[in-house]
Amino acid sequence: MALGRGLGELLGEVESAYENSTGNVKSGIKKINVSLIKANPNQPRKIFDEEKLQELSESIKEHGLLQPIVVVENDDGTFTLIAGERRLRAHKLAQIEEIKAVIVDAEELKLRELALIENIQRDDLNVIELAFCYAQLLNEHNITHEELSKKVFKSRTSITNTLRLLQLNSYVQQFLATDKISAGHAKIMLGLDNDEQKMICDSIIGQKLSVRETEKLVKEIKEKKEDKPKKSKPTSEYNFSSLDNIVQKLQKNNLKVKTEKNYFKIEFNSQEDIDKISSYFNIQ
């Protein structure tokens, strides 16, 4: 089942909008020396997870860069980064001199932004398409939810809640995109695992559950999970003092006792040794 018209078609309209509006489109993947690329001064993110950057760097070394960065060319032959600072940093970490990039000019970039914003204002977008548009603007223009809210005239809370719907699995998203379930239903499923989401979604559609009834069902599932007894794991911290006493007393009776990690072994070489062991453990 398709997600409405599909994200590809939606963004295709955006591509056409700005490509048809400028006669000098520089778009196209090119390789640029990383030393020529300047950081975007408007980048809101200042702290990057070093461990994740290292993971991305290793992935680039093995598989190459799958998604090019986006840059604007400057008059002096350098470039200003528009989108993809994590990818650029990881590329430098991998010590690869050139990086794949899409070069756009400032007017083209502005047209792309306006086209996406225009799509957001349209009434025929379903909530999943809207969430993808928000994500595209956030990622491509490196802006915060607050900055996006001012651009599209929506509240920051509304944008954040809409974006959270992308955390749902694709099975649920397809029914949300085609209005088989509401956003109210979908929000209740956030935090459930994939199987639980599918089960709840099928119940909503099959039993025509209201949002209130769905809340009750999800609450019951969560309570059952909390009530389920947890299997106790064997502890590795044992009290060996009583065992030490046994070993010492056996050794005082001239018996050879060998202790290991989780057992001890008593050696015997005569009937007398056997009698001593039996006597100690009160074995008749």
C-alpha positions as CSV (number, residue, x, y, z in Angstrom):
1,M,0.0,0.0,0.0
2,A,1.6,3.3,-1.1
3,L,1.9,6.3,1.2
4,G,-0.4,8.6,-0.6
5,R,1.4,10.0,-3.7
6,G,4.7,9.0,-2.2
7,L,7.6,11.0,-1.0
8,G,9.5,10.6,-4.2
9,E,6.7,12.1,-6.2
10,L,6.3,14.9,-3.7
11,L,10.0,15.8,-3.7
12,G,10.0,15.4,-7.5
13,E,7.6,18.3,-7.7
14,V,10.0,20.4,-5.5
15,E,12.9,19.5,-7.8
16,S,11.0,20.6,-10.9
17,A,9.9,23.8,-9.2
18,Y,13.4,25.1,-8.6
19,E,15.0,23.6,-11.7
20,N,12.4,25.1,-14.0
21,S,12.8,28.5,-12.3
22,T,16.5,29.0,-13.0
23,G,18.4,28.8,-16.2
24,N,21.8,28.0,-14.6
25,V,21.3,24.9,-12.5
26,K,24.6,23.7,-11.0
27,S,23.1,20.6,-9.4
28,G,24.9,17.4,-10.2
29,I,27.2,15.3,-8.1
30,K,30.8,16.5,-8.2
31,K,34.0,15.7,-6.2
32,I,35.4,18.6,-4.2
33,N,38.5,18.8,-2.2
34,V,37.5,19.0,1.5
35,S,40.0,21.7,2.1
36,L,37.9,24.1,-0.1
37,I,34.8,23.6,2.0
38,K,33.9,26.1,4.7
39,A,31.6,25.3,7.6
40,N,28.2,26.9,7.6
41,P,28.2,29.8,10.2
42,N,24.4,29.2,10.6
43,Q,24.8,25.6,11.7
44,P,22.9,25.3,15.0
45,R,24.6,22.0,16.0
46,K,27.9,22.7,17.7
47,I,28.5,19.3,19.4
48,F,28.9,16.1,17.5
49,D,29.1,12.6,18.9
50,E,32.7,11.5,18.3
51,E,31.9,7.8,18.6
52,K,29.1,8.0,15.9
53,L,31.4,10.1,13.7
54,Q,34.0,7.4,13.9
55,E,31.4,4.8,13.0
56,L,30.3,6.9,10.0
57,S,34.0,7.4,9.0
58,E,34.5,3.6,9.0
59,S,31.4,3.1,6.9
60,I,32.6,5.7,4.4
61,K,35.9,4.0,4.1
62,E,34.2,0.6,3.4
63,H,31.2,1.6,1.3
64,G,31.9,5.2,0.2
65,L,29.7,8.2,0.8
66,L,26.1,7.2,-0.1
67,Q,24.5,10.7,0.3
68,P,26.4,13.7,-1.1
69,I,26.7,16.9,0.9
70,V,25.2,20.1,-0.4
71,V,27.3,23.2,-0.9
72,V,27.1,26.7,-2.3
73,E,30.0,27.9,-4.5
74,N,31.7,31.2,-3.4
75,D,33.2,33.8,-5.6
76,D,36.8,32.9,-4.5
77,G,36.4,29.3,-5.6
78,T,35.7,27.9,-2.2
79,F,32.4,26.4,-1.1
80,T,30.1,26.9,1.9
81,L,28.5,23.8,3.4
82,I,24.7,23.9,3.4
83,A,23.9,20.3,4.5
84,G,25.9,17.4,5.6
85,E,28.4,18.6,8.3
86,R,28.5,15.1,9.9
87,R,29.3,13.5,6.6
88,L,32.0,16.2,5.9
89,R,33.6,15.7,9.4
90,A,33.5,11.9,9.0
91,H,35.1,12.2,5.6
92,K,38.0,14.3,7.0
93,L,38.3,11.7,9.8
94,A,38.7,9.0,7.2
95,Q,41.5,11.2,5.6
96,I,39.8,11.1,2.2
97,E,40.8,14.3,0.2
98,E,37.7,14.6,-2.0
99,I,34.0,14.4,-1.2
100,K,30.9,14.0,-3.3
101,A,28.8,17.1,-3.3
102,V,25.8,18.7,-5.0
103,I,26.6,22.4,-5.8
104,V,23.7,24.8,-5.7
105,D,23.6,28.5,-6.0
106,A,21.9,30.7,-3.4
107,E,18.9,31.5,-5.6
108,E,18.4,27.8,-6.4
109,L,18.6,26.9,-2.7
110,K,16.1,29.6,-1.7
111,L,13.7,28.4,-4.4
112,R,14.0,24.8,-3.1
113,E,13.2,26.0,0.4
114,L,10.2,28.0,-0.8
115,A,8.9,25.1,-2.8
116,L,9.1,22.8,0.2
117,I,7.4,25.4,2.4
118,E,4.7,25.8,-0.3
119,N,4.1,22.1,-0.2
120,I,3.7,22.2,3.6
121,Q,1.0,24.8,3.3
122,R,-1.0,22.6,0.9
123,D,-4.2,21.0,2.2
124,D,-3.8,17.7,0.3
125,L,-0.7,16.5,2.2
126,N,-1.3,13.6,4.5
127,V,0.4,13.8,7.9
128,I,3.3,11.4,6.9
129,E,4.1,13.5,3.8
130,L,4.0,16.6,6.0
131,A,6.4,14.9,8.4
132,F,8.8,14.0,5.6
133,C,8.7,17.6,4.4
134,Y,9.6,18.9,7.8
135,A,12.5,16.4,8.1
136,Q,13.7,17.5,4.6
137,L,13.8,21.2,5.6
138,L,15.5,20.5,8.9
139,N,18.2,18.3,7.4
140,E,18.9,20.3,4.3
141,H,18.9,23.7,5.9
142,N,20.4,22.8,9.3
143,I,17.7,24.6,11.2
144,T,16.1,23.9,14.6
145,H,12.4,23.0,15.2
146,E,11.9,26.6,16.5
147,E,13.4,28.1,13.4
148,L,11.3,25.9,11.2
149,S,8.1,26.9,13.1
150,K,8.8,30.5,12.1
151,K,9.3,29.7,8.5
152,V,6.1,27.6,8.1
153,F,3.9,29.4,10.6
154,K,3.3,26.3,12.7
155,S,3.9,25.9,16.4
156,R,7.2,24.1,17.4
157,T,5.1,21.6,19.4
158,S,3.0,20.7,16.4
159,I,6.2,20.2,14.2
160,T,7.9,18.1,16.9
161,N,4.8,15.9,17.4
162,T,4.4,15.4,13.6
163,L,8.0,14.4,13.2
164,R,7.6,11.8,16.0
165,L,5.2,9.9,13.7
166,L,8.2,9.0,11.6
167,Q,9.3,6.8,14.5
168,L,6.4,4.4,13.8
169,N,7.0,1.4,11.6
170,S,6.1,1.5,7.9
171,Y,3.1,-0.8,8.4
172,V,1.4,1.8,10.7
173,Q,2.6,4.7,8.6
174,Q,0.8,3.5,5.5
175,F,-2.6,3.3,7.3
176,L,-2.0,6.7,8.8
177,A,-1.1,8.2,5.4
178,T,-4.4,6.9,3.9
179,D,-6.5,8.0,6.9
180,K,-7.4,4.5,7.9
181,I,-6.2,5.5,11.4
182,S,-5.9,9.0,12.9
183,A,-2.9,10.8,14.2
184,G,-4.5,10.5,17.6
185,H,-4.4,6.7,17.3
186,A,-0.9,6.8,16.0
187,K,0.6,8.8,18.8
188,I,-0.6,6.3,21.3
189,M,1.5,3.6,19.6
190,L,4.7,5.5,20.0
191,G,7.0,3.5,22.3
192,L,5.6,0.1,21.4
193,D,7.7,-2.4,19.6
194,N,6.9,-3.3,16.0
195,D,4.8,-6.4,16.7
196,E,2.7,-4.5,19.3
197,Q,2.2,-1.6,16.8
198,K,1.0,-3.9,14.1
199,M,-1.4,-5.7,16.5
200,I,-2.8,-2.4,17.8
201,C,-3.2,-1.0,14.3
202,D,-5.0,-4.1,13.1
203,S,-7.3,-3.9,16.2
204,I,-8.1,-0.2,15.5
205,I,-9.1,-1.0,11.9
206,G,-10.8,-4.3,12.5
207,Q,-12.8,-3.3,15.6
208,K,-13.2,0.4,14.7
209,L,-11.6,1.4,18.0
210,S,-11.9,5.0,19.1
211,V,-8.8,6.9,20.4
212,R,-10.0,6.4,24.0
213,E,-10.5,2.6,23.4
214,T,-7.0,2.4,21.9
215,E,-5.5,4.2,24.9
216,K,-7.2,1.6,27.1
217,L,-5.8,-1.3,25.0
218,V,-2.3,0.0,25.0
219,K,-2.4,0.6,28.7
220,E,-3.4,-3.0,29.3
221,I,-0.5,-4.2,27.1
222,K,2.0,-2.1,29.1
223,E,0.6,-3.2,32.4
224,K,0.9,-6.9,31.4
225,K,4.5,-6.3,30.5
226,E,5.2,-4.6,33.8
227,D,3.5,-7.5,35.8
228,K,5.4,-10.2,33.9
229,P,7.8,-11.8,36.4
230,K,11.4,-11.2,35.6
231,K,13.7,-14.2,35.4
232,S,16.2,-13.9,38.2
233,K,19.8,-14.2,37.0
234,P,22.1,-16.3,39.0
235,T,24.4,-14.1,41.0
236,S,28.1,-14.3,40.7
237,E,28.6,-13.1,44.2
238,Y,28.6,-16.1,46.6
239,N,29.4,-16.3,50.3
240,F,32.3,-18.7,50.5
241,S,32.9,-18.4,54.2
242,S,30.9,-21.6,55.2
243,L,32.5,-23.5,52.3
244,D,36.0,-22.5,53.5
245,N,35.2,-23.9,57.0
246,I,34.2,-27.2,55.5
247,V,37.4,-27.4,53.4
248,Q,39.6,-26.5,56.4
249,K,38.0,-29.2,58.7
250,L,38.4,-31.8,56.0
251,Q,42.0,-30.8,55.5
252,K,42.6,-31.1,59.3
253,N,41.6,-34.7,58.9
254,N,44.4,-35.2,56.4
255,L,42.0,-35.3,53.4
256,K,43.1,-33.7,50.2
257,V,40.5,-31.1,49.0
258,K,40.8,-29.2,45.7
259,T,38.6,-26.2,45.2
260,E,37.5,-24.9,41.8
261,K,35.4,-22.0,40.6
262,N,32.0,-23.6,41.3
263,Y,32.8,-27.0,43.0
264,F,35.3,-28.7,45.3
265,K,36.8,-32.2,45.0
266,I,37.7,-34.5,47.9
267,E,40.3,-37.1,47.2
268,F,40.4,-40.4,49.1
269,N,43.0,-43.2,49.0
270,S,41.8,-45.6,51.6
271,Q,38.7,-46.9,53.5
272,E,39.8,-44.8,56.4
273,D,39.5,-41.7,54.2
274,I,36.0,-42.7,53.1
275,D,35.0,-43.2,56.8
276,K,36.3,-39.7,57.6
277,I,34.3,-38.2,54.8
278,S,31.1,-40.1,55.7
279,S,31.5,-39.1,59.4
280,Y,31.9,-35.5,58.6
281,F,28.8,-35.3,56.4
282,N,26.9,-37.7,58.7
283,I,26.5,-40.2,55.9
284,Q,25.4,-43.7,57.1
